[in-house]
Amino acid sequence: MKGIIDRFEENFAIVELEDKKMINIDKSIIPKMAKEGDVINIERDIITLNEKERKRLKKEIDELTEDMWKE
């Protein structure tokens, strides 16, 4: 399952899952270098960063916003 880190609150990462459901994950099991906007893979009790998907989403967002600023 994939999710995107929406934000951090106290000891939790607030993560939006693919089905748009929001869940809280204890920060202690999130990779230390994770930040808001990162895509994570959740497989049982193992959470890893998904850099390839993060880059793909960033490119998609950049392309969408680029069109907004064109005159």
URVEN-V470672 format. One record per pair of residues at least 4 apart in sequence whose ideal C-beta (glycine too) atoms are under 8 Angstrom apart, sorted by the first residue. I is the first residue (numbers start at 1). J is the second residue. Records with the same first field share a line. If there is no record, write none. Layout:
I: J  J
This chain:
1: 17  18  41  42  43
2: 17  18  39  40  41  42  50  53
3: 15  16  17  18  23  39  40  42
4: 15  16  37  38  39  40  57
5: 13  14  15  30  34  35  36  37  38  40
6: 14  15  16  22  36
7: 13  14  36
8: 12  13  14  27  36
9: 14  24
11: 26  27  28
12: 24  25  26  27
13: 24  25  26  27  30  34
14: 22  23  24
15: 22  23  24  25  40  42
16: 20  21  22
17: 21  22  23
25: 29  30  42  47
26: 30
29: 45  47
30: 34  40  47
31: 40  47  48  49
33: 49
34: 38  40  49
37: 54
38: 49  50  54
39: 49  50  51  53  54  57
40: 47  48  49  50
41: 47  48  49  50
42: 46  47
43: 47  48
49: 54
50: 54
51: 55
52: 56
53: 57
54: 58
55: 59
56: 60
57: 61
58: 62
59: 63
60: 64
61: 65
62: 66
63: 67
64: 68
65: 69
66: 70
